[in-house]
Amino acid sequence: MNETLALAVIPSGAAALTASVLKLKKRLELSKAKHPSLRGHSRWARRVAGQVPFYEYDDAQYFRSDDAPAEVAEQRRAGFMRLGELFERRFAKTRTLTAEVEGSISDQQFTSAYRVPFQYRRLVKQHLGAGAFVESSSGVTVTDLDGNQDYDLAGSYGVNVFGHDFYKDCMDAAAQRVRALGPVLGSYHPVVAYNVKRLRELSGLDEVSFHMSGTEAVMQAVRLARYHTRRSHLIRFCGAYHGWWGDVQPGIGNPTPAHETYTLKDMDRDALRVLRRRKDIACVLVNPLQALHPNGAAPGDSTLLDSSRTAHVDRQAYTAWLRELREVCTARGIVLIFDEVFVGFRLAPGGAQEYFGVRADMVTYGKTLGGGFPVGVVCGRKDLMKRYRDDRPSDICFARGTFNAHPTVMAAMYEFLHRIEAPEIQRLYQGLDQTWNDRAERLNARLRGEGLPVQVANLSTIWTVNYTQPSRYNWMLQFYLRAQGLRLSWVGTGRFIFSLDYSDADFQAVAERFLAAAQAMKADGFWWSSPALTNKAIKRRILREMLRHRF
Ligand SMILES: Cc1ncc(COP(=O)(O)O)c(C=O)c1O
């Protein structure tokens, strides 16, 4: 190599080295900002999930998977079978119709299988099915085909904020209001004008777009953020649910990898550092429900293997976190999206933006806003909502949907937005947190007083059950609760969703039933404990079982 060539090569070699070091540094920063659990590592989570073998406990192990003495196992078996007989009698018609169609409804097969850890699935399916059909609702209750009227703690996935009767009225009035127009799509019924006006006021944002589900609203918000920033990546926080679209569900559940999603630690400085440094981030998605369990996934009882599930709200800390996020996003031109599909209208009239006092660039709504019908909505800043460029007419951001702004849905939304202005509805928001925090505290004090290893944690009306003593059988509580006339969704004790119209008397009845359920479960020996039974020991044992079955 001659001297001139060498002189030319050395600087470019140094530049390449610097570039590589910087790239490596960025990569390391990204790794540091990921949650250390599998939830923070989508690819690994999928790989590991793919290796978990199915196995189940035989009769001898089923009630002794924690090495409880034989007499405790017998006590448990007797309690389980008693519940089974009760369910058979009480839910006879509902179970029969469910059995007839279950094999043809994929969703039902999935939800009925994933109610308890898979090792216990068979006997639960055989004996503790309560059926999937309901016939009517009234007040805070739902009635099945056998006439059982249960307290509704399932909350229709969060749709039911103001009570069933409120939505029935919205739906009826909506049908009446658009009767003359019928199913005409593509043009708007005049109610849309009012909806847009109210949504702008409530969100504090400039423009609105209508979609058919929360998932679609999130897709559209992210697509627009990518279009306007000309950047590729979205950031979601570990554990947060944003619907089932692939890019926001990069881990277990989605068969293909999401290449343009970063899943970062919630409430964490390393995550902020990544936001400050990287140039490829289009938007940050926040589901404010995560304030209840930052970095935790939606807590379902099918993953309730031990008692390590925790939840607790620190409103101040979460508010501070959102403020920091807001600052970084503003400084870096990153679009901050609040996904309020779940918590919108539930925490406060102005949703999470009002509740935490932090404003987003875009907000997605859904669920309850449809007044009982399916819906998704994006509200956003004018510059972010625009779907074309004035100077590049062919460079558009496309989003259409046949049923967007459907007249009946728009009219139900109109009724919803109209009716929530009524003083009796506005009154429900007054002291809302205090009411529900007090209720949770009172229940927890009674549970503690009675020596029951269960506590509840809540974000306002959204509750979850924590277990305070290591156990392999916590998933049984959902069936004891059902026996007491408390109706949960398929995720069991992971999520109770109360409507705001639960009166003190309604709540008192639920609390009594909750206590009775926990007492019965304790009396049947499911919370037997021993010093050797720790959460760690339980996890180790399950890992050993899996390895044995896999290899
Ligand atoms: C925060 C959040 N975003 C999006 C969605 C998806 O909404 P949908 O089920 O209407 O598609 C949900 C649904 O639970 C949600 O809770």
The ligand as a Tripos MOL2 file, in Angstrom:
@<TRIPOS>MOLECULE
LIG
   16    16     1     0     0
SMALL
NO_CHARGES

@<TRIPOS>ATOM
      1 C1        -56.0080   -0.5090   25.7730 C.3       1 LIG1
      2 C2        -56.6600   -1.2940   24.6820 C.ar      1 LIG1
      3 N1        -56.3780   -0.9960   23.4110 N.ar      1 LIG1
      4 C3        -56.9600   -1.6560   22.3960 C.ar      1 LIG1
      5 C4        -57.8410   -2.6720   22.6350 C.ar      1 LIG1
      6 C5        -58.4840   -3.4000   21.4830 C.3       1 LIG1
      7 O1        -59.8160   -3.0430   21.3620 O.3       1 LIG1
      8 P1        -60.8350   -3.9910   20.5890 P.3       1 LIG1
      9 O2        -60.9720   -5.2360   21.3900 O.co2     1 LIG1
     10 O3        -62.0990   -3.1810   20.4720 O.co2     1 LIG1
     11 O4        -60.2170   -4.2720   19.2500 O.co2     1 LIG1
     12 C6        -58.1650   -3.0180   23.9420 C.ar      1 LIG1
     13 C7        -59.0980   -4.1140   24.2280 C.2       1 LIG1
     14 O5        -59.2020   -4.6270   25.2990 O.2       1 LIG1
     15 C8        -57.5510   -2.3170   25.0070 C.ar      1 LIG1
     16 O6        -57.8140   -2.5950   26.2750 O.3       1 LIG1
@<TRIPOS>BOND
     1     1     2 1
     2     2     3 ar
     3     2    15 ar
     4     3     4 ar
     5     4     5 ar
     6     5     6 1
     7     5    12 ar
     8     6     7 1
     9     7     8 1
    10     8     9 2
    11     8    10 1
    12     8    11 1
    13    12    13 1
    14    12    15 ar
    15    13    14 2
    16    15    16 1
@<TRIPOS>SUBSTRUCTURE
     1 LIG1         1 GROUP 0 **** ****
